[in-house]
């Protein structure tokens, strides 16, 4: 692997892509530390330190995707979360709206239009989320329990509020542009790489916080246990993410003139985790809604008190609901992202068939049957991985928000890492060099 990496660096065009990607990453991390105009940096630091030591960080998922910039209220505070949300929304609407489905089938031109719609929706969501973040910070609800939370935005005039929202929206647009630059001129997968960097940037501080809060041998036992759990999780995720069910497909021979076409054999790769990390994001976002409503309602009795007592991390009801939602959204997302009937029609159109299965409707039913069977272990795997933070620190009295090797983190880190290695390996193989995985 090291030899292959050295050859990749020695390749002029690939070296330029790697250096360009590294430069974009530096710019992205630099922007994640520039405070938004109108924010008291000293008060933010006081409240951030208290919030990250607490047990109930409601904005933990968004702060994770922003690389810690959200709670710091920087120009890149919203990070790539608006783009992720917009992409998921457009993907779901493609199944519902015929116009978007037609654009998807048009090929490259249709994909370009959908990408443009995603950009517009990203900016709209950034304005909405930026307004919500500024309003929450202004009222002091962003850091509940912090004595100086209401002093984070000293000047609460309309001009300052609008300036903060515009700045964060522009920061989101810049992040989206940086991701597209990596995709076009770098090593590819721009948004995924920025997400990878955001999550990886929070690992050192989270690990050190666990060491400092530990009680066994100065915290080193907890620290070593977390590292061990992290390695085990990475190995498990790599194993499952690479696992797939290969459906054999045979193409019949066709005579066109004097030439024979077809007669080849291939396969349809159905991954065990076909949905990726999307079900975890859906379940986390859905669970945050009642918690946020309960917190902002200000009520300490009735349904609000029940939500705050039972739907927070570590509670049995929260754990059970979280697991069930992940399993549900895994089946839901697979159902809308993979259409067995469309795949069966395309195979029939080009003379392909699965050995032992008739073409057309029987093929679609067979693909649906296989997909449902492999989605069950995939969804259960996602649920178990997502619950590791709660289980891992339960015996040490720790809190799951401080756990750096959470299910979402590991799934994204490993998934993006594998895709990036494959991208570089494919470019090395084009130049007759040995790849990373050889």
C-alpha positions in Angstrom: 0.0 0.0 0.0 2.8 2.4 0.9 4.5 1.6 -2.5 1.3 2.3 -4.3 0.9 5.6 -2.4 4.4 6.6 -3.4 3.7 5.9 -7.0 0.4 7.9 -6.8 2.4 10.9 -5.5 4.9 10.5 -8.3 2.2 10.6 -10.9 2.1 14.3 -12.0 -1.7 14.7 -12.7 -2.7 12.5 -9.7 -0.3 14.4 -7.4 -1.9 17.7 -8.5 -5.3 16.3 -7.7 -4.2 15.2 -4.3 -2.6 18.6 -3.5 -5.6 20.5 -4.8 -7.9 18.4 -2.6 -5.6 19.0 0.4 -5.7 22.8 -0.3 -9.5 22.8 -0.4 -9.6 20.9 2.9 -7.3 23.5 4.6 -9.6 26.3 3.4 -12.6 24.4 4.7 -11.1 23.9 8.1 -9.9 27.5 8.3 -13.4 28.8 7.6 -14.8 26.5 10.3 -12.9 28.6 12.9 -13.9 32.2 11.7 -16.7 33.5 14.0 -19.8 35.0 12.4 -19.9 38.9 12.7 -22.0 39.9 15.7 -21.1 37.0 17.9 -19.2 37.3 21.2 -16.4 34.7 20.8 -15.5 34.6 24.5 -19.1 33.8 25.6 -19.4 31.2 22.9 -16.3 29.4 24.1 -17.6 29.4 27.7 -21.0 27.9 26.7 -19.4 25.4 24.2 -17.2 23.9 26.9 -20.2 23.4 29.1 -22.4 22.0 26.3 -19.9 19.4 25.2 -19.5 18.2 28.8 -23.3 17.8 29.2 -25.3 14.7 28.6 -28.0 16.1 26.2 -26.6 17.8 23.2 -29.7 18.2 21.0 -27.7 19.6 18.1 -25.0 17.0 18.2 -25.7 15.5 14.8 -25.5 18.8 13.0 -22.4 19.8 15.0 -20.8 16.5 14.0 -21.4 17.2 10.3 -20.1 20.7 10.6 -16.8 19.6 12.3 -17.7 21.5 15.5 -18.4 24.7 13.7 -22.1 24.8 14.5 -21.8 25.4 18.2 -18.9 27.7 17.6 -21.3 29.8 15.3 -18.7 30.3 12.6 -19.2 31.2 8.9 -19.3 27.5 8.1 -21.6 26.7 11.0 -24.2 25.0 8.9 -21.6 23.0 7.1 -22.8 20.6 4.4 -26.0 19.6 6.3 -28.3 21.8 4.1 -26.8 20.1 1.0 -27.3 16.6 2.5 -30.9 17.4 3.4 -31.5 18.9 0.0 -30.1 15.9 -1.8 -32.2 13.5 0.3 -35.4 15.6 -0.4 -34.7 15.7 -4.1 -34.1 11.9 -4.1 -37.4 11.3 -2.4 -39.3 13.7 -4.6 -37.9 12.0 -7.7 -40.1 9.0 -6.9 -43.2 11.2 -6.3 -43.0 13.9 -9.0 -43.1 12.6 -12.6 -41.2 15.6 -13.9 -38.2 14.9 -11.7 -38.4 11.2 -12.6 -38.3 12.1 -16.3 -35.3 14.3 -15.7 -33.5 11.5 -14.0 -34.0 9.3 -17.1 -32.7 11.9 -19.5 -29.2 11.1 -18.5 -26.5 13.7 -18.0 -28.6 16.7 -19.0 -31.4 15.7 -16.6 -28.9 15.0 -13.8 -27.4 18.5 -14.3 -30.9 20.1 -13.9 -31.5 18.1 -10.8 -28.2 19.2 -9.4 -29.1 22.8 -10.1 -32.4 22.3 -8.2 -30.4 20.8 -5.3 -28.3 23.9 -5.2 -31.3 26.2 -5.0 -32.9 24.0 -2.3 -29.6 24.0 -0.4 -29.5 27.8 -0.3 -33.2 27.9 0.8 -32.6 25.4 3.6 -29.4 27.3 4.6 -31.5 30.5 5.0 -34.1 28.6 7.1 -31.6 26.8 9.3 -29.4 29.9 9.7 -32.4 31.9 10.8 -33.3 29.2 13.3 -29.7 29.0 14.6 -29.5 32.8 15.1 -32.9 33.0 16.8 -31.9 30.1 19.1 -28.6 31.7 19.9 -30.1 35.1 20.4 -32.7 33.8 22.9 -30.1 31.8 24.8 -31.8 28.5 24.1 -28.8 27.2 22.1 -26.9 26.6 25.3 -29.5 26.0 28.0 -28.0 26.2 31.4 -25.1 28.4 30.4 -25.0 31.7 32.5 -23.8 33.8 29.5 -26.0 32.1 26.9 -28.2 35.2 26.4 -25.1 37.4 25.9 -23.8 35.4 22.9 -25.3 38.0 20.5 -24.7 41.3 22.3 -26.3 43.5 19.6 -29.7 42.0 18.7 -30.7 44.6 16.1 -32.3 43.6 12.8 -29.3 44.6 10.8 -26.9 42.3 12.9 -29.4 39.4 12.7 -29.8 39.7 9.0 -26.0 40.0 8.5 -25.4 36.8 10.5 -28.0 34.8 8.5 -26.6 36.1 5.2 -23.0 35.2 6.3 -23.9 31.7 7.3 -25.9 31.2 4.1 -23.0 32.4 2.0 -20.7 30.1 4.0 -23.0 27.1 3.1 -22.8 28.2 -0.6 -19.0 28.3 -0.4 -18.9 24.9 1.2 -21.0 23.5 -1.6 -18.7 25.1 -4.1 -15.6 23.7 -2.4 -17.2 20.2 -2.5 -17.9 20.5 -6.2 -14.3 21.7 -6.9 -13.0 18.6 -5.3 -15.4 16.5 -7.4 -14.4 18.2 -10.7 -10.7 19.0 -10.2 -9.7 16.8 -7.2 -9.9 13.1 -6.5 -13.7 13.0 -6.6 -16.5 12.6 -4.0 -16.2 16.2 -2.9 -19.1 16.4 -0.5 -18.3 13.0 1.0 -14.7 14.1 1.6 -15.8 17.3 3.4 -18.1 15.2 5.5 -15.2 12.9 6.3 -13.0 15.8 7.3 -15.7 17.3 9.5 -16.2 14.1 11.5 -12.5 13.2 11.7 -11.7 16.7 13.0 -13.8 16.1 16.2 -12.1 12.8 17.1 -9.0 14.1 18.9 -10.9 16.5 21.2 -13.6 13.9 21.9 -11.0 11.2 22.8 -9.2 13.6 25.1 -12.4 14.7 26.8 -13.2 11.0 27.6 -9.7 10.6 29.0 -10.0 13.7 31.2 -13.5 12.6 32.4 -12.4 9.0 33.2 -12.0 7.8 36.7 -10.0 4.5 36.2 -6.2 4.9 36.2 -6.5 8.6 35.4 -8.9 7.9 32.5 -6.5 5.8 30.5 -8.6 2.6 30.9 -11.6 4.3 29.5 -9.4 5.8 26.7 -8.0 2.4 25.8 -11.4 0.8 25.9 -12.8 3.4 23.5 -9.9 2.9 21.1 -10.5 -0.9 21.2 -14.2 -0.5 20.6 -13.4 1.9 17.7 -11.1 -0.7 16.0 -13.6 -3.5 16.4 -16.4 -1.2 14.9 -14.2 -0.2 12.0 -13.5 -3.9 11.2 -17.1 -4.8 11.5 -18.3 -1.9 9.3 -15.7 -2.6 6.6 -16.8 -6.3 6.5 -20.5 -5.5 6.2 -20.1 -2.5 3.8 -18.1 -4.7 1.4 -20.6 -7.6 1.7 -23.0 -8.0 -1.2 -25.2 -10.6 -2.9 -24.3 -11.0 -6.5 -27.3 -12.0 -8.7 -25.9 -13.7 -11.9 -27.2 -12.3 -15.2 -26.8 -14.0 -18.6 -27.2 -12.1 -21.8 -28.4 -14.1 -24.9 -26.5 -13.9 -28.2 -28.0 -11.7 -30.9 -27.1 -11.8 -34.6 -27.0 -8.3 -36.2 -25.9 -8.8 -39.8 -23.0 -11.1 -39.8 -21.9 -10.2 -36.2 -22.8 -11.9 -33.0 -23.5 -9.7 -29.9 -24.1 -10.6 -26.3 -23.6 -14.0 -24.8 -21.8 -12.5 -21.8 -22.2 -13.1 -18.1 -22.3 -10.5 -15.4 -24.1 -9.9 -12.1 -26.2 -7.4 -10.2 -24.4 -6.5 -6.9 -26.9 -6.0 -4.1 -25.2 -4.7 -1.0 -26.2 -5.9 2.5 -26.3 -2.3 3.6 -28.0 -0.9 0.5 -29.3 2.2 2.3 -26.0 3.4 3.7 -26.1 5.9 6.5 -29.4 7.5 5.4 -31.6 5.6 7.9 -29.5 6.7 10.8 -29.8 10.3 9.7 -33.5 10.1 9.2 -34.1 8.4 12.6 -31.9 10.9 14.4 -33.5 13.9 12.8 -37.0 12.6 13.5 -36.2 11.9 17.2 -34.8 15.5 17.6 -38.1 17.1 16.6 -40.2 16.2 19.8 -37.1 16.8 22.0 -36.6 20.3 20.5 -40.4 21.1 20.8 -40.3 19.9 24.4 -37.3 22.1 25.2 -38.6 25.2 23.5 -42.1 24.9 24.9 -40.7 25.8 28.4 -43.2 23.5 30.1 -42.0 21.3 32.9 -45.1 19.1 33.2 -47.3 16.8 31.0 -46.1 15.6 27.6 -43.1 18.0 27.6 -41.8 16.5 30.9 -42.4 13.0 29.6 -40.4 13.7 26.4 -37.5 15.3 28.3 -37.4 12.3 30.7 -37.8 9.4 28.2 -36.7 10.6 24.7 -33.1 11.6 25.6 -30.0 9.5 24.9 -29.5 6.5 27.2 -33.1 6.1 28.1 -34.7 2.7 27.3 -37.6 4.2 25.4 -35.3 6.4 23.3 -33.1 3.4 22.5 -36.0 1.2 21.5 -37.7 3.9 19.3 -34.3 4.8 17.7 -33.7 1.2 16.8 -37.2 0.7 15.3 -36.9 3.9 13.3 -33.6 2.9 11.8 -35.0 -0.5 10.7 -38.1 1.1 9.3 -36.2 3.8 7.3 -33.7 1.2 6.0 -36.6 -0.7 4.3 -38.2 2.6 3.3 -35.1 4.0 1.6 -34.2 0.7 -0.1 -37.8 0.6 -1.5 -37.6 4.1 -3.1 -33.9 3.9 -4.2 -34.0 0.4 -5.9 -36.8 -0.4 -8.3 -36.9 -4.2 -9.1 -39.4 -3.7 -11.9 -37.3 -1.1 -13.7 -34.2 -3.3 -13.4 -36.2 -6.3 -14.7 -37.5 -4.3 -17.7 -34.0 -3.1 -18.6 -32.6 -6.6 -18.5 -35.5 -7.8 -20.7 -34.9 -5.0 -23.1 -31.3 -5.9 -23.7 -31.8 -9.7 -23.7 -30.6 -10.4 -20.2 -32.1 -12.9 -17.8 -31.3 -14.5 -14.4 -30.6 -18.3 -14.9 -33.6 -20.3 -13.8 -35.9 -17.2 -13.6 -38.2 -16.1 -16.4 -37.7 -12.5 -17.7 -40.2 -9.8 -16.8 -42.4 -9.9 -13.8 -40.9 -13.1 -12.3 -37.5 -11.5 -12.4 -38.8 -8.4 -10.6 -40.5 -10.5 -7.9 -37.2 -12.5 -7.4 -35.2 -9.3 -7.1 -37.7 -7.9 -4.6 -37.6 -11.2 -2.6 -33.7 -11.2 -2.4 -33.6 -7.5 -1.6 -36.0 -7.9 1.3 -34.0 -10.8 2.7 -30.7 -9.0 2.7 -32.2 -5.7 3.9 -33.1 -7.4 7.2 -29.5 -8.1 8.4 -28.5 -4.7 6.9 -31.1 -2.8 8.9 -30.4 -4.7 12.1 -26.7 -4.0 11.6 -27.3 -0.3 11.2 -29.4 -0.3 14.4 -26.8 -2.1 16.4 -24.0 0.1 15.2 -26.0 3.3 16.0 -26.6 2.0 19.5 -22.9 1.2 20.3 -22.3 4.6 22.0 -25.0 4.1 24.5 -23.9 0.5 25.3 -20.2 1.1 25.2 -20.1 3.8 27.9 -22.9 2.5 30.1 -20.5 0.6 32.3 -18.3 3.5 32.7 -20.9 6.1 33.6 -20.1 8.0 30.4 -22.5 9.8 28.1 -23.0 8.8 24.5 -22.8 12.3 23.0 -19.1 12.3 24.0 -18.4 9.0 22.2 -16.3 9.7 19.1 -16.9 6.3 17.4 -20.6 6.6 17.0 -22.5 4.6 14.4 -23.0 7.6 12.1 -19.4 8.7 12.4 -17.9 5.2 11.7 -20.3 4.5 8.8 -19.4 7.8 7.1 -15.6 7.5 7.8 -15.3 4.0 6.6 -17.6 4.4 3.6 -15.9 7.6 2.3 -12.5 6.1 3.0 -13.2 3.0 1.0 -14.7 5.0 -1.9 -11.7 7.4 -1.9 -9.2 4.5 -2.0 -11.1 3.0 -4.9 -11.1 6.3 -6.8 -7.3 6.6 -6.4 -6.8 2.9 -7.2 -8.8 3.2 -10.4 -6.6 6.1 -11.6 -3.5 4.1 -10.7 -4.7 1.1 -12.7 -5.3 3.3 -15.8 -1.5 4.0 -15.7 -0.6 0.3 -15.2 0.4 0.8 -11.6 -0.5 -1.5 -8.8 -3.5 -0.2 -6.8 -3.9 0.4 -3.1 -5.7 -2.9 -2.5 -3.1 -5.1 -4.1 
